[in-house]
Amino acid sequence: MAAVGSLGAPLVTSVATSFHVSLSSAQWTLTVALLSGAVATPVLGRLGAGPHRRATILATLVVVVAGSALTVLPLPFAWLLAGRVAQGVGLGLTALMMGVARDHLPEERSAAVIALISVVSIIGAGVGYPLAALLAELGGLRAAYGLGLVVTAAALLTAWRSVPEAPKGRSAHVDVAGAVVLAAALLLVLFLAGERNLWSRHLAVAVGLAVAAVVLLCVWAVIELRSTTPLVDVRAVRHPAVAGANLAMFVGGIGMYLLLTLITRYAQHGAGYGFGLTTFVAGLVLIPFSVLGFVAGKLTPRVRTRIADPLLLAGSAVVVGGGFALFAAARSDLAELFAAMGVLGFGVGGFSAAMPGVILAVTPKSETSSAMSFNYVVRSVGYSLGSAIGGLSLAAGTGPGHLFPDDSAYTTAALVGVGAMAITTLTGLALARRRSSEPNP
């Protein structure tokens, strides 16, 4: 699913060219996948908490494979968007796979596997991005989307052969009203994050939509509190450890995605600053991000035996902030970009691996998928806002009559990211302090 998610950002320009649509329209190939994923994640999480988890996983993958086929076939732009919507549904599978691991593996092994699933769901994009860009350059847009079809078909076959049935005695019902209201709220949030021109040209409309989104989220919370079968157990989400982890994920997600979009865009710029790299070569800058993120993900389960998860969150946020600071201070050489991405990857890998431990420490096994699915909704919204904030920062640094932002705009955006990671660090430290003050059972 990380590979499918990476088919959005690097192909936006190719989509605009191939289908003769504007860049803002092409951007929706990324936005609609995030939206359908954000809506599907809690629904799949609730279904995954019941007795039909295996069927839910397989049915979801069938939808994703069908959507991948739509992106490959020579059909109009509307069908491409429909395919991306179907692919985005699969983004909700990460939380379900964590539930499978927690139910069917020994505790010491399940913790390591869950951490690795969390890491791969993020750093996998660092592999998919340059590969998709290369395929687009060599074989065109359809060849790049063909990567998604191959990967999702392999995932469907693997799941059919290996995913076991859920334990007996579970039940799950989907809160349809809650799902509809949440979908409407998330649609407004992601629309506001994606349509940056709306804030600069129609501020009153943007503010009105933002207020409507907040009202819908409040209505959704009330529905969930009153429901006997809530989509998300809001009472459990209010637990200080879970609420703190979700806050850290939200703010941290803003910062992480902000730097990812900044560095690849900077690498492709070639007028006065940057390196004028092609999409494929710029994507290679993400390789240190993926490699060191994977290393951090493998190391974290061992470190957790000595350092509490909240402290790992805080420490990882400091490392991510260091990546921002490195990019802000030194980016005149390509090696410095690789170094910044490596630092970012190591921090993101540790952060992602530690996050499930904070939440699952206070979550029953039967609610694993539901609890983690809400965390991934928070992450998706954070990523979308991070991308939007990065775009707004660069737009603010673009002088009148200029097509591209000044070099200083990248520094400003990086400093915004440092601030976001400082908040994330303080949240992690607060969680650690609270855990240390709790009496031992």
C-alpha positions as CSV (number, residue, x, y, z in Angstrom):
1,M,0.0,0.0,0.0
2,A,3.0,2.3,0.5
3,A,4.0,1.6,-3.1
4,V,0.4,2.5,-4.3
5,G,0.5,5.7,-2.2
6,S,3.7,6.7,-3.9
7,L,2.0,6.7,-7.3
8,G,0.5,10.1,-6.5
9,A,3.0,12.9,-6.1
10,P,5.7,11.9,-8.7
11,L,3.1,11.4,-11.5
12,V,1.1,14.6,-11.1
13,T,2.9,16.5,-13.9
14,S,2.8,13.4,-16.2
15,V,-1.0,13.1,-15.6
16,A,-1.6,16.8,-16.4
17,T,0.4,16.4,-19.7
18,S,-1.1,13.1,-20.7
19,F,-4.7,14.0,-20.1
20,H,-4.4,17.7,-21.0
21,V,-5.7,18.8,-17.6
22,S,-4.5,21.5,-15.2
23,L,-2.0,20.7,-12.5
24,S,-4.6,21.4,-9.9
25,S,-6.9,18.9,-11.5
26,A,-4.1,16.3,-11.8
27,Q,-3.3,16.9,-8.1
28,W,-6.6,15.2,-7.3
29,T,-5.1,11.9,-8.3
30,L,-3.2,12.2,-5.0
31,T,-6.0,13.9,-3.0
32,V,-8.8,11.4,-3.8
33,A,-6.6,8.5,-2.8
34,L,-5.8,10.2,0.6
35,L,-9.5,11.0,1.0
36,S,-10.8,7.5,0.3
37,G,-8.1,6.0,2.5
38,A,-8.9,8.3,5.4
39,V,-12.6,7.4,5.2
40,A,-12.0,3.7,4.6
41,T,-9.5,3.3,7.4
42,P,-11.8,3.5,10.4
43,V,-14.5,1.5,8.6
44,L,-12.1,-1.3,7.8
45,G,-10.7,-1.0,11.3
46,R,-14.1,-1.7,12.7
47,L,-14.8,-4.6,10.3
48,G,-11.3,-5.9,11.1
49,A,-12.2,-6.0,14.8
50,G,-15.0,-8.6,14.0
51,P,-15.1,-12.2,12.9
52,H,-14.8,-11.4,9.2
53,R,-11.4,-9.8,9.2
54,R,-9.9,-12.2,6.6
55,A,-12.8,-11.6,4.2
56,T,-12.5,-7.8,4.8
57,I,-8.8,-7.9,3.9
58,L,-9.4,-10.0,0.7
59,A,-12.4,-8.0,-0.4
60,T,-10.5,-4.7,0.1
61,L,-7.5,-6.0,-2.0
62,V,-9.9,-7.1,-4.8
63,V,-11.2,-3.5,-4.9
64,V,-7.6,-2.2,-4.9
65,V,-6.6,-4.5,-7.7
66,A,-9.7,-3.5,-9.8
67,G,-8.8,0.2,-9.2
68,S,-5.2,-0.5,-10.2
69,A,-6.5,-2.0,-13.5
70,L,-8.5,1.2,-14.2
71,T,-5.4,3.3,-13.9
72,V,-3.6,1.2,-16.4
73,L,-6.3,0.9,-19.1
74,P,-6.5,3.6,-21.8
75,L,-9.6,5.3,-20.3
76,P,-10.6,9.0,-19.8
77,F,-9.3,11.0,-16.8
78,A,-12.5,10.4,-14.8
79,W,-11.8,6.7,-14.8
80,L,-8.2,7.3,-13.6
81,L,-9.7,9.2,-10.7
82,A,-12.1,6.4,-10.0
83,G,-9.2,4.0,-10.0
84,R,-7.2,6.1,-7.6
85,V,-10.2,6.2,-5.2
86,A,-10.3,2.4,-5.3
87,Q,-6.6,2.2,-4.7
88,G,-6.9,4.6,-1.7
89,V,-9.3,2.3,0.0
90,G,-6.4,-0.1,0.6
91,L,-4.5,2.5,2.7
92,G,-6.8,1.3,5.6
93,L,-5.2,-2.2,5.5
94,T,-2.2,-1.2,7.6
95,A,-4.2,-1.2,10.8
96,L,-5.8,-4.5,10.0
97,M,-2.4,-6.2,9.5
98,M,-1.4,-4.9,12.9
99,G,-4.4,-6.6,14.3
100,V,-3.5,-9.9,12.6
101,A,0.0,-9.7,14.0
102,R,-1.1,-9.0,17.5
103,D,-3.7,-11.8,17.5
104,H,-1.6,-14.6,15.9
105,L,2.0,-14.0,16.9
106,P,3.7,-14.3,20.3
107,E,3.8,-11.0,22.2
108,E,7.5,-10.5,21.8
109,R,7.4,-11.1,18.1
110,S,4.2,-9.3,17.4
111,A,5.6,-6.0,18.8
112,A,8.5,-6.1,16.4
113,V,6.3,-7.0,13.4
114,I,3.8,-4.2,14.3
115,A,6.6,-1.7,14.5
116,L,7.9,-2.9,11.1
117,I,4.5,-2.6,9.5
118,S,4.2,1.0,10.8
119,V,7.6,1.8,9.4
120,V,7.2,0.2,6.0
121,S,3.8,1.9,5.5
122,I,5.7,5.2,5.5
123,I,9.2,4.6,4.2
124,G,8.0,2.3,1.4
125,A,7.1,5.5,-0.5
126,G,10.8,6.3,-0.7
127,V,11.2,3.1,-2.9
128,G,8.0,3.6,-4.9
129,Y,8.6,7.2,-5.7
130,P,11.8,6.9,-7.9
131,L,10.6,3.6,-9.3
132,A,7.3,5.1,-10.5
133,A,9.2,8.1,-11.9
134,L,11.6,5.8,-13.8
135,L,8.8,3.8,-15.3
136,A,7.0,7.0,-16.3
137,E,10.1,8.2,-18.1
138,L,10.8,4.9,-19.9
139,G,7.3,3.6,-20.6
140,G,4.9,6.4,-20.0
141,L,2.3,7.1,-17.4
142,R,0.4,3.7,-17.8
143,A,3.7,1.8,-17.2
144,A,4.1,3.6,-13.9
145,Y,0.6,2.8,-12.8
146,G,1.3,-0.8,-14.0
147,L,3.6,-1.0,-11.0
148,G,0.6,-0.6,-8.7
149,L,-1.3,-3.3,-10.5
150,V,1.6,-5.8,-10.1
151,V,2.2,-5.0,-6.5
152,T,-1.5,-5.1,-5.5
153,A,-2.1,-8.4,-7.3
154,A,0.9,-9.9,-5.5
155,A,-0.5,-8.6,-2.2
156,L,-3.9,-10.2,-2.9
157,L,-2.3,-13.5,-3.7
158,T,-0.1,-13.3,-0.6
159,A,-3.1,-12.4,1.7
160,W,-5.2,-15.2,0.2
161,R,-2.5,-17.8,1.0
162,S,-1.3,-16.6,4.4
163,V,-3.8,-14.4,6.3
164,P,-5.6,-16.4,9.0
165,E,-9.2,-16.1,10.3
166,A,-9.8,-13.8,13.3
167,P,-10.2,-15.4,16.7
168,K,-13.7,-16.7,17.6
169,G,-16.2,-14.7,19.7
170,R,-15.7,-11.3,18.1
171,S,-18.5,-9.1,16.7
172,A,-18.4,-5.8,14.8
173,H,-21.0,-3.5,13.3
174,V,-20.3,-0.5,11.2
175,D,-21.7,2.9,12.3
176,V,-23.0,4.0,8.9
177,A,-24.1,7.5,10.1
178,G,-20.7,8.1,11.7
179,A,-18.9,7.0,8.6
180,V,-21.0,9.4,6.4
181,V,-20.4,12.4,8.7
182,L,-16.7,11.6,9.0
183,A,-16.4,11.3,5.2
184,A,-18.0,14.7,4.8
185,A,-15.7,16.3,7.4
186,L,-12.5,14.7,5.9
187,L,-13.6,15.8,2.4
188,L,-13.7,19.4,3.5
189,V,-10.4,19.1,5.4
190,L,-8.5,17.5,2.5
191,F,-10.2,19.9,0.0
192,L,-9.0,22.9,2.0
193,A,-5.5,21.4,2.3
194,G,-5.3,20.7,-1.5
195,E,-6.9,23.9,-2.9
196,R,-4.2,26.4,-1.8
197,N,-5.5,29.2,-4.1
198,L,-8.7,29.2,-2.2
199,W,-7.0,30.7,0.9
200,S,-5.3,33.4,-1.1
201,R,-8.2,34.4,-3.4
202,H,-11.3,33.5,-1.4
203,L,-10.4,33.7,2.2
204,A,-13.9,34.1,3.5
205,V,-15.1,30.9,1.7
206,A,-12.1,29.0,3.0
207,V,-12.7,30.0,6.6
208,G,-16.4,29.1,6.2
209,L,-15.6,25.7,4.9
210,A,-13.1,25.2,7.7
211,V,-15.7,26.1,10.3
212,A,-18.1,23.6,8.6
213,A,-15.4,20.9,8.9
214,V,-15.0,21.6,12.6
215,V,-18.7,21.5,13.2
216,L,-19.0,18.1,11.3
217,L,-16.2,16.7,13.3
218,C,-18.0,17.7,16.5
219,V,-21.2,16.2,15.3
220,W,-19.3,13.0,14.4
221,A,-17.9,12.8,17.9
222,V,-21.4,13.2,19.4
223,I,-22.7,10.4,17.2
224,E,-19.8,8.1,18.2
225,L,-20.3,8.8,21.9
226,R,-24.0,7.9,21.6
227,S,-23.6,4.9,19.4
228,T,-23.6,1.4,20.9
229,T,-21.4,0.3,18.0
230,P,-19.2,3.3,17.3
231,L,-16.9,3.5,14.3
232,V,-14.2,4.7,16.6
233,D,-14.3,4.3,20.4
234,V,-14.0,8.0,21.2
235,R,-13.9,7.3,24.9
236,A,-10.8,5.2,24.4
237,V,-9.3,7.9,22.1
238,R,-9.7,10.3,25.0
239,H,-7.3,8.2,27.2
240,P,-4.3,10.6,27.8
241,A,-1.8,8.1,26.3
242,V,-3.9,7.6,23.1
243,A,-4.8,11.3,22.8
244,G,-1.2,12.3,23.3
245,A,0.0,9.8,20.7
246,N,-2.6,11.0,18.2
247,L,-1.6,14.7,18.8
248,A,2.1,13.7,18.3
249,M,1.1,11.9,15.1
250,F,-0.9,14.8,13.8
251,V,1.8,17.5,14.4
252,G,4.6,15.1,13.5
253,G,2.9,14.1,10.3
254,I,2.6,17.8,9.3
255,G,6.4,18.2,9.8
256,M,7.4,14.9,8.2
257,Y,5.5,15.4,4.9
258,L,6.5,19.0,4.8
259,L,10.2,18.2,4.5
260,L,9.6,15.3,2.0
261,T,7.8,17.6,-0.4
262,L,10.3,20.4,0.1
263,I,13.5,18.5,-0.6
264,T,12.3,16.7,-3.8
265,R,10.9,20.0,-5.2
266,Y,14.2,21.8,-4.3
267,A,16.2,19.1,-6.0
268,Q,14.3,19.6,-9.3
269,H,14.6,23.3,-9.3
270,G,17.4,24.6,-11.5
271,A,17.1,28.4,-11.7
272,G,19.5,30.2,-9.3
273,Y,19.3,27.4,-6.7
274,G,18.6,23.6,-6.6
275,F,20.1,21.1,-9.0
276,G,17.7,20.8,-11.9
277,L,17.2,17.1,-11.5
278,T,14.7,15.0,-13.4
279,T,11.8,13.5,-11.4
280,F,13.5,10.1,-11.4
281,V,16.9,11.4,-10.2
282,A,15.2,13.6,-7.6
283,G,13.3,10.5,-6.4
284,L,16.7,8.9,-5.7
285,V,17.2,11.5,-3.0
286,L,14.6,9.5,-1.0
287,I,16.7,6.3,-0.9
288,P,18.6,7.4,2.2
289,F,15.2,8.2,3.7
290,S,14.0,4.6,3.1
291,V,17.2,2.8,4.0
292,L,17.8,4.6,7.3
293,G,14.1,4.5,8.1
294,F,14.2,0.8,7.8
295,V,17.3,0.5,9.9
296,A,15.7,2.6,12.6
297,G,12.5,0.4,12.5
298,K,14.6,-2.7,13.0
299,L,16.6,-1.2,15.9
300,T,13.6,0.3,17.7
301,P,12.1,-3.0,19.1
302,R,15.5,-3.7,20.7
303,V,15.8,-0.2,22.1
304,R,12.3,-0.4,23.6
305,T,13.5,-2.9,26.2
306,R,15.5,-0.1,27.7
307,I,13.7,3.1,26.7
308,A,10.0,3.7,27.1
309,D,8.0,4.3,23.9
310,P,7.1,8.0,24.7
311,L,10.7,8.8,25.1
312,L,11.5,7.1,21.8
313,L,8.8,9.3,20.2
314,A,10.4,12.4,21.7
315,G,13.9,11.4,20.7
316,S,12.8,10.5,17.2
317,A,11.0,13.9,16.8
318,V,14.3,15.6,17.8
319,V,16.1,13.7,15.0
320,V,13.4,14.7,12.5
321,G,13.8,18.3,13.6
322,G,17.6,17.9,13.1
323,G,16.8,16.9,9.5
324,F,14.9,20.2,9.0
325,A,17.7,22.2,10.6
326,L,20.3,20.6,8.4
327,F,18.2,21.4,5.3
328,A,17.7,25.0,6.4
329,A,21.4,25.5,7.1
330,A,23.1,23.5,4.3
331,R,21.7,22.6,0.9
332,S,24.2,23.9,-1.6
333,D,25.5,20.4,-2.3
334,L,23.6,17.4,-3.4
335,A,25.4,15.3,-0.7
336,E,23.8,17.7,1.9
337,L,20.4,16.8,0.6
338,F,21.1,13.1,0.9
339,A,22.3,13.7,4.5
340,A,19.2,15.6,5.4
341,M,17.0,12.9,4.0
342,G,19.0,10.2,5.8
343,V,18.5,12.0,9.1
344,L,14.8,12.5,8.4
345,G,14.4,8.8,7.5
346,F,16.1,7.6,10.7
347,G,13.9,9.9,12.8
348,V,10.7,9.0,10.9
349,G,11.5,5.3,11.2
350,G,12.0,5.5,14.9
351,F,8.9,7.6,15.4
352,S,6.8,5.2,13.3
353,A,8.0,2.1,15.1
354,A,7.5,3.6,18.6
355,M,4.0,5.0,17.9
356,P,2.0,1.7,18.0
357,G,3.6,0.8,21.4
358,V,2.2,4.0,23.0
359,I,-1.3,3.3,21.8
360,L,-1.5,-0.5,22.1
361,A,-0.1,-0.4,25.7
362,V,-3.6,0.8,26.8
363,T,-5.7,-0.9,24.0
364,P,-7.4,-4.4,24.3
365,K,-6.3,-6.9,21.6
366,S,-9.8,-6.9,20.1
367,E,-9.6,-3.1,19.4
368,T,-6.1,-3.1,17.9
369,S,-7.3,-2.5,14.3
370,S,-9.8,0.2,15.4
371,A,-7.4,2.1,17.6
372,M,-4.6,2.1,15.0
373,S,-7.0,3.0,12.2
374,F,-7.9,6.2,13.9
375,N,-4.2,7.0,14.4
376,Y,-3.8,6.5,10.6
377,V,-6.7,8.9,9.9
378,V,-4.9,11.5,12.0
379,R,-1.7,10.8,10.1
380,S,-3.4,11.2,6.7
381,V,-4.8,14.6,7.7
382,G,-1.5,15.6,9.1
383,Y,0.3,14.7,5.9
384,S,-2.2,16.6,3.8
385,L,-1.9,19.7,6.0
386,G,1.9,19.3,5.8
387,S,1.8,19.3,2.0
388,A,-0.5,22.3,2.0
389,I,1.6,24.3,4.5
390,G,4.7,23.6,2.5
391,G,2.9,24.9,-0.6
392,L,1.6,28.0,1.2
393,S,5.1,28.8,2.6
394,L,6.6,28.6,-0.9
395,A,3.8,30.6,-2.4
396,A,4.3,33.3,0.2
397,G,8.0,33.4,-0.8
398,T,7.2,33.9,-4.5
399,G,7.7,37.5,-5.5
400,P,5.3,39.4,-7.8
401,G,5.7,38.3,-11.4
402,H,7.9,35.3,-10.5
403,L,7.0,31.7,-11.3
404,F,9.2,30.2,-8.6
405,P,9.8,30.9,-4.9
406,D,12.9,32.5,-3.6
407,D,15.5,30.3,-2.0
408,S,14.7,31.9,1.4
409,A,11.2,30.5,1.2
410,Y,12.6,27.0,1.6
411,T,14.4,28.1,4.7
412,T,11.2,29.6,6.2
413,A,9.3,26.4,5.5
414,A,12.0,24.3,7.1
415,L,11.8,26.5,10.2
416,V,8.1,25.9,10.3
417,G,8.9,22.2,10.4
418,V,11.3,22.6,13.2
419,G,8.5,24.3,15.2
420,A,6.2,21.4,14.5
421,M,8.7,18.8,15.6
422,A,9.4,20.9,18.8
423,I,5.7,20.5,19.7
424,T,5.9,16.8,18.9
425,T,8.9,16.4,21.1
426,L,7.2,18.2,24.1
427,T,4.2,15.9,23.6
428,G,6.3,12.8,23.8
429,L,8.1,14.1,26.9
430,A,4.7,14.8,28.5
431,L,3.6,11.3,27.8
432,A,6.8,9.9,29.2
433,R,6.4,12.0,32.4
434,R,2.8,10.8,32.8
435,R,3.8,7.1,32.4
436,S,6.6,7.4,34.9
437,S,4.3,8.9,37.5
438,E,1.8,6.1,37.2
439,P,2.0,3.4,39.8
440,N,3.4,0.0,38.6
441,P,0.7,-2.7,38.5
